[in-house]
Amino acid sequence: MSTKILVIGACGQIGTELTTKLREIHGTDNVIASDINTRQLNLVNSGPFEIIDAKNFNAIKDCCKNHNIDTIYLMAALLSATGEKYPMEAWDLNMNSLFHVLNLAKGGTIKKIFWPSSIAVFGPTTPRENTPQHTISEPTTVYGITKQVGERWCEYYYNKYGVDVRSIRYPGIISYKAMPGGGTTDYAVEIYHDAIKKGRYKCFLSENTSLPMMFMDDAIKATIDLMQAPEDNLTIRSSYNLSALSFTPQEIFESIKAQLPEFSITYKPDFRQAIADSWPSSIDDSVARKDWNWKYGYDLDTMTNVMLKELKKKYKS
């Protein structure tokens, strides 16, 4: 029997590429993409698509029934920077969408859930270097609070009702295919676009702000690897630490400048600097490595090569 998958928030930065990869693996007709908007026309037109508000329980339930869905990837969320501007909207979307899919799984309709957490669950009291899997978690953003609470609910639904929910604490994600959606790590995508388009970049974080990052291909691989891992191997039902790269704006600038010598950067930190300062600079993901053999593939310069090559082609066309 084929797995039937629903991706909620499929038009977001991660959802776009995750949906494409899932369709390669499971077949286009077995992966239903959904979002509240249709801005990613390539995705919308590439296979089954439903307009679904992630806050609408009945819409999700009806879609799952109509398509015989057994697996949900819940990718819809308001991210850190946007969440600070619209705190109640962030709480409403991030929490209620999670409850909807957890309750569908509790009722026996859904067999497996992926829900993304984030390094935003950590805060200024968390150890900044090699942040451990189990540590102090006192987030200072609405986004981080929703992710921290969400982790507890995921663990609760697993322990209480046996819901097979799996999660990763994503670092900043870097991709050339989809633009970021209002996060504090967005600079690490914007800088590549401006390097090609303008030859200069004004960074909203200070030059020595080190944050955990990851190339999109590694993030997609980690997500699918976790979902394909045997259930008995998993020891974490809140959310797994995940790590690949940690770098500063100055380091990513130098990586780009090695290929584009005329590229320049200036720094003008804004409200996102305080958010970044509350997050870890590096992550210990040894539990993910042990439980499901996680391993990343892209270092900073390898990622820069791909980003510049693909964005040059994109803007040329």
C-alpha positions in Angstrom: 0.0 0.0 0.0 1.4 3.4 -1.0 2.1 6.1 1.5 -0.2 9.1 0.9 1.3 12.3 2.1 -0.1 15.8 2.8 2.3 18.7 3.0 0.7 21.7 4.8 2.5 24.9 4.0 4.0 23.5 0.8 4.6 27.0 -0.8 7.0 28.0 2.0 10.8 28.0 1.8 11.3 24.5 3.0 7.9 23.1 1.9 8.5 23.9 -1.7 11.6 21.7 -2.0 10.4 19.1 0.4 7.3 18.5 -1.6 9.3 18.2 -4.8 11.6 15.6 -3.2 8.8 13.6 -1.7 7.1 13.4 -5.1 10.3 12.0 -6.5 10.4 9.3 -3.8 6.7 8.4 -3.5 5.2 9.5 -6.8 3.5 12.8 -7.7 0.0 11.6 -7.2 0.8 10.3 -3.7 1.9 13.7 -2.4 -0.8 16.4 -1.9 0.6 19.9 -1.6 -1.4 22.5 0.2 -1.1 26.1 1.3 -3.3 29.2 1.9 -1.9 30.8 -1.3 -0.7 29.8 -4.7 2.4 31.9 -5.2 4.7 29.0 -6.1 3.1 28.4 -9.5 5.7 25.7 -10.5 4.7 23.7 -7.4 1.0 24.4 -7.7 1.0 23.1 -11.3 3.3 20.1 -10.8 0.8 17.8 -9.0 -2.2 17.6 -6.7 -2.7 20.9 -4.9 -5.3 22.0 -2.3 -5.9 25.5 -0.9 -6.0 24.9 2.9 -5.7 27.2 5.8 -3.6 25.4 8.4 -5.8 26.9 11.2 -8.9 25.2 9.7 -9.3 21.7 11.3 -12.2 20.7 9.1 -10.3 21.6 5.9 -7.4 19.5 6.9 -9.6 16.6 8.0 -11.6 16.7 4.8 -8.5 16.7 2.7 -7.0 13.8 4.6 -10.3 11.8 4.1 -10.7 12.7 0.4 -7.1 11.6 -0.4 -6.7 8.8 2.1 -3.8 10.6 3.8 -1.7 8.7 6.3 1.3 11.0 6.7 1.4 14.8 7.3 4.3 17.2 7.0 3.2 20.4 8.8 5.4 23.1 7.4 3.1 26.1 7.9 4.3 28.7 10.4 5.0 32.4 11.1 8.8 32.6 11.6 10.8 34.6 14.1 11.1 38.1 12.7 7.5 38.1 11.4 6.2 36.6 14.6 7.6 39.5 16.6 5.5 41.9 14.5 2.3 39.7 14.7 2.6 37.8 18.0 -1.1 36.7 18.3 -1.2 35.6 14.7 2.0 33.6 15.2 0.6 31.9 18.3 -2.7 31.1 16.5 -1.1 29.6 13.4 1.8 27.8 15.0 -0.1 26.2 17.8 -3.5 25.5 16.4 -2.2 23.9 13.2 -0.1 21.5 15.4 -3.1 20.6 17.5 -5.1 19.9 14.4 -2.7 17.3 13.0 -1.9 15.8 16.5 -5.6 15.3 17.1 -6.2 13.7 13.7 -3.4 11.3 14.5 -4.8 10.7 18.0 -8.1 9.7 16.4 -6.3 7.1 14.3 -6.7 8.8 10.9 -3.0 9.8 10.5 -0.2 7.3 11.1 2.9 9.6 11.1 3.6 13.4 11.4 6.6 15.6 10.8 6.6 18.9 12.6 9.6 21.3 12.4 11.0 22.9 15.5 13.9 25.4 15.5 17.0 26.7 17.3 14.6 29.4 18.3 13.5 27.2 21.2 16.8 28.2 22.9 17.4 31.5 24.6 20.1 33.7 26.3 20.4 31.3 29.2 21.1 28.3 26.9 24.8 27.3 26.5 25.8 29.0 23.3 28.6 26.6 22.2 27.7 23.0 21.2 24.3 23.4 22.7 23.3 20.0 24.0 20.1 18.0 23.1 18.8 18.4 26.7 19.5 21.8 28.1 17.9 25.1 29.4 15.3 26.3 27.0 14.0 29.8 27.8 13.1 31.4 24.4 12.6 35.2 24.1 10.6 35.3 20.9 7.0 34.4 20.1 8.2 31.9 17.5 10.6 30.3 20.0 7.8 30.0 22.6 5.5 28.3 20.1 8.2 25.9 19.2 9.1 25.1 22.8 5.5 24.5 23.7 5.0 22.5 20.5 7.9 20.2 21.4 6.2 19.5 24.8 2.9 18.7 23.1 4.5 16.4 20.5 6.2 14.5 23.3 2.9 14.4 25.3 0.9 13.0 22.4 3.5 10.4 21.8 3.7 9.3 25.4 -0.1 9.6 26.1 -1.6 8.5 22.8 1.2 6.8 20.9 1.2 9.4 18.1 4.2 8.8 15.9 5.3 12.5 15.6 8.9 13.3 14.6 10.7 16.7 14.7 13.9 18.5 14.0 15.2 21.7 15.4 16.1 23.4 12.2 19.0 25.9 12.1 18.9 28.7 9.5 18.1 27.2 6.0 19.8 28.5 2.8 18.4 27.8 -0.6 18.5 29.3 -4.1 15.1 28.0 -5.2 12.7 29.7 -2.7 13.1 33.0 -0.9 13.0 32.9 3.0 9.9 33.7 4.9 10.7 36.2 7.6 13.3 34.6 9.8 16.3 36.0 11.6 18.7 33.9 9.5 17.3 35.3 6.2 20.4 37.4 5.6 22.3 34.2 4.7 20.0 33.8 1.7 19.6 37.5 0.8 23.3 38.1 0.7 23.7 35.7 -2.3 20.9 37.3 -4.2 22.3 40.8 -3.6 25.8 39.6 -4.5 24.6 38.7 -8.0 22.0 41.5 -8.5 23.8 44.5 -6.8 27.3 43.6 -6.0 26.8 44.8 -2.4 24.8 43.9 0.6 23.6 45.7 3.8 23.4 43.1 6.6 20.9 43.4 9.4 23.1 41.4 11.8 26.6 42.4 13.1 29.6 41.0 11.3 30.7 38.6 14.1 27.2 37.1 14.8 27.8 33.3 14.5 24.6 31.2 14.0 24.0 27.6 13.0 23.1 27.2 9.4 22.4 24.5 6.8 22.1 24.2 3.0 18.6 23.2 1.9 19.6 19.9 0.4 20.9 18.8 3.8 17.8 20.0 5.5 15.5 18.0 3.1 17.8 14.9 3.5 17.6 15.1 7.3 13.8 15.5 7.3 13.3 12.4 5.0 16.0 10.4 6.8 14.2 11.0 10.1 10.8 10.1 8.7 12.2 6.9 7.2 14.1 5.8 10.3 12.7 2.7 12.2 10.4 3.9 15.0 12.3 1.8 17.6 15.5 3.7 16.8 14.1 7.0 17.9 14.8 8.2 21.5 13.7 11.9 21.1 10.0 12.7 20.7 10.3 16.4 21.4 12.7 17.5 18.7 16.2 16.5 17.5 19.1 18.9 17.5 20.5 19.2 14.0 23.8 20.8 12.9 25.8 21.4 9.8 27.5 24.8 9.5 28.1 27.7 11.9 29.4 31.0 10.4 29.2 34.8 10.7 28.1 37.3 8.2 31.7 38.3 7.7 32.7 34.6 6.9 29.9 34.2 4.4 30.9 37.5 2.8 34.5 36.4 2.5 33.3 33.1 0.9 31.4 35.0 -1.7 34.1 37.6 -2.2 36.6 34.8 -3.1 34.5 34.3 -6.2 33.2 37.9 -6.7 36.1 40.2 -5.8 34.1 43.4 -6.3 31.4 42.3 -3.8 31.1 44.6 -0.7 29.2 44.6 2.5 28.0 47.0 5.2 26.5 46.3 8.5 23.4 47.9 10.0 21.9 45.7 12.8 18.2 46.0 13.5 15.8 44.4 15.9 16.8 40.9 14.6 20.2 41.3 16.2 18.7 40.8 19.7 17.0 37.7 18.4 20.2 36.3 17.0 22.1 37.1 20.2 19.7 34.9 22.2 20.4 31.9 20.0 23.2 29.3 20.1 26.3 29.7 17.9 26.8 26.0 17.4 24.8 22.8 18.1 25.6 19.3 19.4 23.6 16.9 17.2 25.2 13.7 18.5 21.9 12.1 19.4 20.6 12.5 15.8 23.9 11.0 14.5 23.5 8.0 16.9 19.7 7.4 16.4 19.3 7.8 12.7 22.9 8.2 11.3 22.5 11.9 10.5 25.4 13.4 8.5 25.5 16.7 6.5 27.1 17.1 3.1 27.8 20.8 2.4 30.4 23.1 3.9 30.4 26.9 3.5 32.5 27.1 0.3 30.7 24.2 -1.3 27.3 25.8 -0.6 28.6 29.2 -1.9 29.7 27.5 -5.2 26.2 26.1 -5.7 24.3 29.2 -4.6 26.3 31.6 -6.9 26.2 29.2 -9.9 22.4 28.7 -9.6 21.5 32.3 -8.9 23.6 33.5 -11.9 21.6 31.2 -14.1 18.3 32.3 -12.5 18.9 36.0 -12.9 20.4 35.6 -16.4 17.2 33.9 -17.6 
